[in-house]
Amino acid sequence: MTPDQIKEQFRARGETFTQWAKDHNYRPNQVLRVLNGFDKGTRGAAHDIAVKLGLKPDQTKTTA
């Protein structure tokens, strides 16, 4: 999924990034940095955010 697709899903649901961040115990600016490409989400909280938003696959799930 692309950042633009995720942003559109948020708009369609009427959900804000700030509320999503609070609901998932992240800072809103962390979420926006990942969505806007300033943070690539390679590790730490940024990686977790990217996975939860659907920007990156969840590598902990196995496909057997």
C-alpha positions as CSV (number, residue, x, y, z in Angstrom):
1,M,0.0,0.0,0.0
2,T,1.3,3.5,-0.7
3,P,1.2,6.5,1.6
4,D,-1.4,8.2,-0.6
5,Q,-3.7,5.1,-0.4
6,I,-3.4,5.1,3.4
7,K,-4.1,8.8,3.5
8,E,-7.2,8.3,1.4
9,Q,-8.4,5.5,3.7
10,F,-8.1,7.8,6.7
11,R,-10.0,10.5,4.8
12,A,-12.7,8.0,3.9
13,R,-13.1,6.9,7.5
14,G,-12.9,10.4,8.8
15,E,-10.0,9.4,11.1
16,T,-7.2,11.7,11.9
17,F,-3.5,10.7,12.0
18,T,-3.3,12.3,15.4
19,Q,-6.1,10.1,16.8
20,W,-4.6,7.0,15.2
21,A,-1.2,7.8,16.8
22,K,-2.7,8.3,20.2
23,D,-4.7,5.1,19.9
24,H,-1.5,3.2,19.1
25,N,0.7,5.0,21.6
26,Y,2.8,6.9,19.1
27,R,3.5,10.6,18.8
28,P,1.6,12.2,15.9
29,N,4.8,13.6,14.4
30,Q,6.3,10.1,14.2
31,V,3.3,8.9,12.1
32,L,3.4,11.9,9.8
33,R,7.2,11.5,9.3
34,V,6.6,7.9,8.2
35,L,3.7,8.8,5.9
36,N,5.4,11.7,4.3
37,G,8.7,9.8,3.7
38,F,10.9,11.7,6.1
39,D,11.5,8.5,8.1
40,K,11.8,5.3,6.0
41,G,10.6,3.0,8.9
42,T,13.7,0.8,8.9
43,R,13.8,0.2,12.6
44,G,12.2,1.1,16.0
45,A,8.9,2.9,16.3
46,A,9.0,4.1,12.7
47,H,9.2,0.5,11.5
48,D,6.3,-0.5,13.8
49,I,4.3,2.4,12.5
50,A,5.0,1.5,8.9
51,V,3.9,-2.1,9.5
52,K,0.7,-1.1,11.4
53,L,-0.3,1.3,8.6
54,G,0.4,-1.3,6.0
55,L,3.3,0.4,4.3
56,K,5.5,-2.6,5.0
57,P,4.7,-6.3,5.4
58,D,4.6,-7.8,8.8
59,Q,7.7,-10.1,8.8
60,T,6.6,-11.8,12.0
61,K,3.7,-13.5,10.3
62,T,4.7,-16.7,8.6
63,T,3.2,-17.9,5.4
64,A,3.1,-21.7,5.5
